[in-house]
Structures are given as structure tokens and as C-alpha cells.
Amino acid sequence: MPVQFRTAGESHGRGLLALIEGFPAGIAIDKSVIDKDLARRQGGYGRGARQAIERDRVEILTGIWQNRSTGAPISLWVNNNDCRIDDMPILTRPRPGHADLSGTMKYGQGIRPILERSSARETAARVAAGGLVRQLLAQKGIIAAGYVLSIGKTDLTLDGSAGLSIEEVLERREKSELYTLTPEWDERGKSEIDQARRDGDALGGIIEVRVDGLPFGVGSHVQWDRKLDGLIAQAVMSVQAIKGVEIGLGFESARRRGSDVHDPIMYDPKREKTPHRGFLRPTNHAGGIEGGISNSEPIIVRAAMKPIPTMIRSLPSVDLETHEPVEAAYERSDVCAVSAASVVVEAAVLLAIGGCEA
């Protein structure tokens, strides 16, 4: 059974819960790996005051015995220090770009219940679940790394992770305050974030996730909902503020001829005992997936994150009670959460792979 998960919890409720089913028995689990991912999610230049309040750590409630999975459902808990949902003010001014208005129209309960569940705080549970699946995949030699390619209009990389080993990717990312692969360029991105803060505005950016070690055969062509690229795209697109997903060349493939898009197939008998089974490609324009099935090349996924919709310089809105024009409500928020989102997107890709048939 592929790994499946669900999350529960609100931004200012007691905490966030992740329930994971289908996780195999006997896998050694290191809680510190999950906590490290949670700490990375709280980091990155441009975050707001909430991160100074929370100290995210996972509590494993079920499914683990003597640090090993039992095969039973695993439940993970991340506590909220800022727990005051019952005392939060009622809001009537929906924010453009958020779920406030459409959620209120759908459920008829007002903005607060919509805001609390749709908040990106929910991603702490997804990152915890991703940290669990990371340890399962690592035993199979599968390693993932998410990093930032750009902040706003500022390009922070020359060519993604091309030419770098996965170990070099992780080493470079650890040196960057923005989680890029070019830490020497961080000041460019930080400068744009600082200007947006002074302007009362927000910034988005582009994230890339690379997964090495995936063998042939993860995913299937036989049904639409079993394709690896489809599952990855859905998982990544479901992350708050993500508005675009590419795999491999993505949209660029529409601008090229077929001879400059598809990856030639070659064979080297010296690589027969590797995950490549002897086959190799001089390029990886497909991003490691063909026909919905992994082809043993690195998985390359990019995500476009829009600016966070909560801004000090509020946009025009309409009061839900009076229908009069107003400025959108403002609640404490980040100026730029692209670095944090790279951790969430990485977790989403891990969860999609874990939930795909091999």
C-alpha cells in the first residue's frame, strides 16, 4: 500500500496533526530528522514575527515503538504556542488572493474559520509527514533537496543544480540564508525583500526540487491517477501560494522542436548494476519522468510561488456585512516566505513519491 497522509489543525488552534497510513513496519525513525525539517521551514530571510513565537518540534503519538515503525497508522503532532483561536477577532474584510471570500461564500461561516484552516501554518504538518517519508526513501538511496531559484525579479542561480552532485547541492543550500545554491548572491535577494518590506508589500519567487536515486518504475502509465508526474504536480500545486508547476523543461518545451526536447537514450554496460540499469541520457529535459514513470534520471520540479496575500499596504476589498468598499484586513505575516516554501515543496514531492506505486 502506498503511503497516504492527511493533516488537521488550525493556525491558532492547539496544534497541527499529520496522520500517515501505509508506512511499512520496521523502519528506523529519527525524530531529529523531522525536527530539522521543521526548523528549516521556520527559517529563511523575510519571515514574520510568528516564527519567533513558535518553536516547532514533532511529537510522535502513534505507530512508532522503540524508534521503529510498527505498520500501524502514524500520527505526528506539532504544537502551537500561539494558541488563541477562540479569542481572535471576527473579520469582515476579505483579502484578495486568499481563500477568505470564496471560502466564506462556500461554507457561510465567516472569514475566521476559513483563514485558520487555509493558513500556511498547516504546512508544518506536511513538513513533519515529509520528514518521516524522507527516512523511508533514504533507505532506498533516494535523496531530495529543495532550493530557491529566484526572489521576485532577482535571479539567484545560473542553471539550477546542473553539474552539481546532490551532496554539493545540500552543502551550498546550507550556506545560504535564502536557501539558494548561490549563497554569494544572497544579498541581492535580501535587498529586494528589504525594499518590499519598506513598501509594505510582499514577494514571491521560484523554487526547484531535485530528487536523486529514484530507480526505473515509480509511477505507472496505466491510469491517469497513478502517473508520478501527475501526483507530484497535484501535491506541489496544493501548497499554499503555489500558482505554477513545471517538471523538467516544463513550459520551455513548448517553445522548442522535438529534437531539442526529448532526451536521447544511450547504454553503458558499466552502469548495469546501478539504478540506471546501464541506460543513460546526455540530457534530462524530461525531469526524470516519461509516460508517468520514473526513468532513473534525477526528478526536477519547479514551482512558482505568488506573493503572500496579507500585506501591510492592503488592497481594496468589500466589507461582507455592509458591502461598503474598505481596505483588506491585515494580520501578522511574512514579507517573503519563498525560502520556507522550498522546504514545504520538497516535503510535498517526497510525499507524492511515497504515495506512488513502485
C-alpha positions in Angstrom: 0.0 0.0 0.0 1.5 3.4 -1.0 2.0 5.9 1.8 -1.1 8.2 2.3 -1.5 11.1 4.7 -3.9 13.7 5.9 -3.5 16.8 8.1 -5.7 18.6 10.6 -5.5 21.7 12.7 -5.8 25.5 12.5 -3.3 28.3 12.5 -4.1 29.5 16.0 -5.6 26.2 17.3 -3.9 23.8 19.7 -1.6 22.5 17.0 -1.3 20.6 13.7 -1.8 16.9 13.2 -0.5 14.6 10.4 -1.9 11.1 10.1 0.2 8.7 7.9 -1.1 5.4 6.7 0.6 2.7 4.6 4.0 3.3 6.2 5.8 -0.1 6.3 6.9 -1.7 9.5 10.4 -1.9 10.8 11.7 1.4 9.5 14.1 3.2 12.0 12.7 6.6 12.7 14.9 9.5 13.9 12.8 12.3 15.3 15.6 14.8 15.0 15.4 14.5 11.1 11.8 15.7 11.3 12.7 18.5 13.7 15.4 19.6 11.4 13.0 20.0 8.5 10.5 21.9 10.8 13.3 24.3 11.8 14.2 24.9 8.2 10.6 25.7 7.4 10.6 28.4 10.1 13.8 29.9 8.7 14.7 31.9 5.7 15.1 35.7 5.3 11.8 37.7 5.1 9.8 35.7 7.7 7.4 37.4 10.1 7.1 37.6 13.9 5.1 34.3 14.2 8.4 32.4 13.8 9.8 34.0 16.9 6.8 32.7 18.9 6.8 29.1 17.6 9.5 26.5 18.2 8.2 23.7 16.1 9.1 20.2 17.3 7.3 17.0 16.4 5.7 14.7 18.9 5.1 11.1 17.7 1.8 10.0 19.1 1.2 6.6 17.5 2.7 4.0 15.2 6.3 4.0 16.5 7.7 1.5 19.0 11.3 1.7 20.2 12.0 4.1 17.4 10.8 1.8 14.7 7.5 1.9 12.7 5.0 -0.8 13.5 3.0 -0.8 10.3 0.1 0.9 12.1 -1.0 4.5 11.3 1.5 7.1 12.5 0.3 10.3 13.9 2.5 13.3 14.3 1.8 16.4 16.4 3.2 19.9 16.1 2.2 22.2 19.0 1.1 25.8 18.5 2.4 28.2 21.2 0.3 30.9 19.7 -3.0 29.2 20.6 -5.8 31.8 20.8 -8.3 30.8 18.2 -11.3 31.4 20.4 -10.1 35.0 21.2 -9.2 36.0 17.7 -11.3 38.9 16.3 -14.1 38.3 13.8 -13.1 39.6 10.3 -15.4 41.0 7.7 -12.8 42.4 5.2 -11.6 39.6 2.9 -8.1 39.7 1.5 -7.6 39.5 -2.3 -5.6 36.4 -3.2 -6.7 34.5 -0.1 -9.4 31.9 0.5 -11.3 34.5 2.6 -14.1 35.4 0.2 -14.6 32.2 -1.7 -14.4 30.1 1.5 -17.0 32.3 3.2 -19.3 32.1 0.2 -19.0 28.3 0.2 -19.3 27.5 3.9 -21.2 30.5 5.2 -19.2 30.7 8.5 -17.4 33.9 8.1 -13.7 34.6 7.4 -12.1 33.4 10.6 -12.7 29.6 10.2 -11.5 29.8 6.6 -8.4 31.8 7.4 -7.4 29.5 10.3 -7.5 26.3 8.2 -6.3 27.7 4.9 -3.3 29.4 6.5 0.2 28.2 5.5 0.7 27.3 9.2 -0.9 23.9 8.0 2.3 23.2 6.1 4.1 22.4 9.4 2.1 19.1 9.4 3.0 18.4 5.8 6.7 19.0 6.5 6.6 16.7 9.5 5.0 14.0 7.3 7.6 14.6 4.6 10.4 14.2 7.2 9.0 10.8 8.0 8.8 9.7 4.4 12.3 11.1 3.8 13.7 8.5 6.2 11.8 5.7 4.3 13.1 6.8 0.9 16.7 7.4 2.3 16.9 3.7 3.0 16.5 3.1 -0.7 19.1 5.7 -1.6 16.6 8.4 -2.6 17.6 11.9 -1.6 15.6 15.1 -2.1 16.7 18.8 -2.0 14.6 21.9 -2.4 16.1 25.3 -3.0 15.3 28.8 -4.2 16.0 29.9 -7.8 14.7 33.5 -7.6 13.1 36.0 -5.3 10.8 38.5 -7.0 12.6 39.7 -10.1 16.0 38.7 -8.7 17.6 35.6 -10.3 19.7 33.8 -7.7 21.1 30.9 -9.7 22.8 30.4 -13.0 21.4 27.0 -14.0 19.7 25.3 -11.1 21.6 22.3 -9.8 23.1 21.2 -13.2 26.6 19.9 -12.8 26.4 19.6 -9.1 26.1 16.4 -7.1 23.2 16.1 -4.6 25.7 16.4 -1.8 27.1 19.6 -3.3 23.5 20.9 -3.6 22.8 20.3 0.0 26.1 21.8 1.1 25.5 25.0 -0.9 21.9 25.4 0.4 23.0 25.1 4.0 25.3 28.1 3.5 22.6 30.3 2.1 20.2 32.4 4.3 17.7 32.3 1.4 18.2 28.5 0.8 19.7 29.2 -2.7 22.6 27.4 -4.4 24.5 30.7 -4.8 25.0 31.9 -1.2 27.4 34.6 -2.5 24.4 36.2 -4.2 22.1 36.2 -1.2 22.5 40.0 -0.6 20.7 40.6 -4.0 17.6 38.7 -2.8 17.7 40.2 0.7 17.9 43.7 -0.8 14.7 43.1 -2.8 13.0 41.7 0.3 14.0 44.7 2.4 12.6 47.1 -0.3 9.3 45.2 -0.3 9.1 45.4 3.5 9.7 49.2 3.3 6.9 49.4 0.7 4.5 47.4 2.8 4.4 44.8 0.0 5.2 41.1 -0.4 7.3 39.0 -2.8 7.1 35.5 -4.4 9.7 33.5 -6.2 10.6 30.3 -7.9 11.6 27.0 -6.2 13.2 23.9 -7.5 13.3 20.4 -6.0 15.7 17.8 -7.2 15.4 14.1 -6.2 18.3 11.7 -6.9 18.4 7.9 -6.6 14.9 7.2 -7.9 15.1 4.0 -10.0 13.1 3.0 -13.0 9.4 2.2 -12.5 8.0 4.5 -9.8 4.5 5.5 -11.1 2.5 4.0 -13.9 1.2 4.8 -17.3 -1.9 2.5 -17.0 -4.2 5.0 -15.3 -4.3 8.8 -15.1 -4.2 8.9 -11.3 -1.2 6.7 -11.0 1.2 8.8 -13.0 4.2 10.1 -11.0 4.3 13.5 -12.7 0.5 13.9 -12.1 0.8 13.1 -8.4 3.8 15.4 -8.0 2.0 18.2 -9.8 -1.1 17.9 -7.6 1.0 17.7 -4.4 3.0 20.8 -5.2 0.1 22.8 -6.6 -1.8 22.2 -3.3 0.8 24.0 -1.3 -0.4 27.5 -0.3 0.5 30.3 -2.7 1.9 28.0 -5.4 0.4 29.0 -8.8 2.5 27.1 -11.3 4.4 23.7 -11.5 6.9 22.5 -14.1 8.7 19.2 -14.5 11.9 19.1 -16.5 11.8 21.7 -19.2 8.2 22.5 -18.4 6.8 25.4 -20.4 10.1 25.8 -22.3 9.5 22.5 -24.1 6.6 24.2 -25.9 9.0 26.7 -27.5 11.5 24.1 -28.8 11.4 21.5 -31.5 11.1 17.8 -30.5 14.8 17.1 -31.4 15.8 19.7 -28.8 13.3 18.4 -26.1 13.5 14.7 -25.9 16.4 13.0 -24.2 18.5 10.6 -26.3 18.9 7.1 -24.9 22.4 5.6 -24.6 23.8 2.4 -23.0 26.9 1.8 -20.9 27.4 -1.8 -19.6 29.5 -0.5 -16.7 26.3 1.0 -15.2 24.2 -2.2 -15.4 24.3 -2.6 -11.6 23.2 1.0 -10.9 19.6 2.3 -10.6 20.1 3.3 -14.3 20.4 -0.4 -15.3 23.0 0.6 -17.9 21.0 3.2 -19.6 21.9 6.9 -19.5 20.9 10.2 -21.0 23.1 13.1 -22.1 20.3 15.5 -21.1 17.4 15.4 -18.6 14.8 17.6 -20.2 12.0 15.2 -19.1 12.9 15.9 -15.5 13.3 12.2 -14.7 9.7 11.2 -15.7 8.5 9.7 -19.0 4.9 8.4 -19.5 4.2 8.9 -15.8 7.0 6.6 -14.8 10.4 7.5 -13.4 13.2 6.9 -15.8 16.1 6.7 -13.3 17.3 10.3 -14.0 17.0 13.0 -11.3 13.5 14.3 -10.8 13.4 18.0 -11.4 10.4 20.0 -10.3 9.9 23.8 -10.2 7.2 25.7 -8.5 6.1 29.4 -8.9 5.1 31.0 -5.6 3.0 34.1 -5.7 3.5 36.9 -3.1 1.7 36.3 0.2 -1.8 38.0 0.1 -1.6 39.5 3.5 0.2 42.9 3.1 0.7 46.0 5.2 -0.3 48.0 2.2 -3.7 46.5 1.9 -5.6 46.2 -1.4 -9.2 47.4 -2.0 -11.9 45.0 -0.7 -15.5 45.0 0.3 -16.9 44.6 3.8 -19.0 41.4 4.0 -21.6 43.0 6.3 -22.0 46.5 4.9 -20.9 45.8 1.3 -19.0 49.1 1.5 -15.6 49.5 0.0 -12.8 49.0 2.5 -9.1 48.0 2.7 -8.5 44.3 3.1 -7.8 43.1 6.6 -4.2 42.8 7.8 -2.8 40.1 10.1 0.8 39.5 11.1 2.5 37.9 8.1 5.8 37.3 6.2 7.2 39.7 3.6 8.7 36.7 1.7 8.3 33.1 2.5 9.8 31.6 -0.6 12.7 30.0 1.4 10.3 28.4 3.8 8.1 27.3 0.9 11.1 25.4 -0.7 11.0 23.2 2.4 7.3 22.6 2.0 7.5 21.9 -1.7 10.3 19.5 -1.0 8.1 17.7 1.5 5.2 17.6 -1.0 7.4 15.9 -3.6 8.6 13.4 -1.1 5.1 12.6 0.0 4.0 12.3 -3.7 6.8 9.8 -4.3 6.0 7.9 -1.2 2.4 7.7 -2.3 3.2 6.4 -5.7 3.3 2.7 -6.7 6.8 1.3 -7.4 
